[in-house]
Amino acid sequence: MKYLTLCLWLLVLAKAMPAIAANKTTPLLDYGDRKAPALWQSLRDLEDKKRLEPIRIIQLGDSHTAGDYFSGQLRQRLQNQFGNAGIGWLTPGYIINQRSSQALLRNTGGWKLSDAKQYKHSGVFPVGGFINTSAGNSILEIKVKEIPAAGQWRLNIWQNSRQTPWSLALPGGKVHKLPGQGDAKAPWRLSTQELDANKVSGLKLLAPSGGKLGGIILDRMAPGITLDALGNNGSVANVINRWDSSTLRSQLQWRNPQLIILAYGTNEAFGKDLVPDTYEAELRQAIRSLRGAAPEAAILLVGAPSSAKSRPPHINGGCRVPLPPSLIKVQNSQRRIARQEGTLYWDWSAMMGGNCGAQFWLKQKTPFMRPDLVHMSAEGYVASADALYIALLDEMDKALKRMAATQKN
């Protein structure tokens, strides 16, 4: 592994964040994830051009994922290192206060969004927790922000339409029908269309009246990495337990991820009445459901990052501005569950310099935090993603060396 680029990044970060430079290499901890060794070997094989299949990574989380600054930078670093296997899984249309770093989604016509975090909404929620339903004359346009990498691509959509099929209009006007595959009575069916790279941007999904859309996936048919950022702004980890269990199994078996990243905790931290036992039971259930649906995937639990809250309710964390009332409870519970469930774990708050880190980040010459002391600036998310990327590669190298030493003995 060549570390020149990483070392240069560390020097830049140390100058940008002198107060917390010592914490920038926060390690990735392995509490015994049984699928981690296969993940590390697959990454090394991909790096050495010995693997022809892509590696799928799914990141589930709250607004830190839904904004796709953190996950977007992590995706870019991984694809630069291991290869670009495409855009991956997108939300089923434009959703307010959410974005993709790779594509612009534009809804026209009548659409109705159902959101799994809203308990007043119901439905057979797919992976990601959103259902977009057409009310008629509905079109969803997909514009890619950068020129797609050369080669063959594949569009997949998870959809439901009882009668009229979905259609896809290509740039230039040609229209393809998108019939659903598999059981016609299934709540979600997959529709697929092969594409040339020059046809990836400017696609238009033409929705039948009453048609439901649960996700859009744009993959490049090549070795490399996809990182599916399926965040839900304002959500908590327990939202996963509202997703339909049979759909979770079928969709994750189809996607076959080798790594699932769980990046929740900020919204739980702001709850004043959080009961650790209840929270841990919900988080444990979510992890076990994901493992049951994706048995070959390693699970990476990302600890809640530093944040602050000036107005009550809050707690004294020894910082200038008080902390959210349940932040420390959430962080302790996350680490405890990571140990008990045998997952990978990365302490985002430690990378920031501890729970006062958000306040330090805001006061830097180039602020790494937004004034709300909850969300990071673009620079803060980039620094965070780079630190996680370094931790992933460092743990990969160490784990593979341990595995090689064990085989020799």
Secondary structure as UniProt FT lines:
FT   HELIX           4..16
FT   TURN            18..20
FT   HELIX           21..23
FT   TURN            24..25
FT   STRAND          28..30
FT   TURN            34..35
FT   HELIX           36..47
FT   TURN            48..49
FT   STRAND          55..61
FT   HELIX           63..66
FT   HELIX           70..82
FT   STRAND          86..90
FT   TURN            96..97
FT   STRAND          103..115
FT   TURN            116..117
FT   TURN            119..120
FT   TURN            127..128
FT   STRAND          130..144
FT   STRAND          152..160
FT   STRAND          166..169
FT   TURN            171..172
FT   STRAND          175..178
FT   TURN            184..185
FT   STRAND          189..196
FT   HELIX           197..199
FT   TURN            201..202
FT   STRAND          203..207
FT   TURN            209..210
FT   STRAND          212..220
FT   STRAND          225..231
FT   TURN            233..234
FT   HELIX           237..242
FT   HELIX           245..255
FT   STRAND          259..263
FT   HELIX           266..269
FT   TURN            272..273
FT   HELIX           276..293
FT   TURN            295..296
FT   STRAND          298..302
FT   TURN            325..326
FT   HELIX           327..341
FT   STRAND          344..346
FT   HELIX           348..351
FT   TURN            352..353
FT   TURN            355..356
FT   HELIX           357..363
FT   TURN            371..372
FT   HELIX           378..408
//
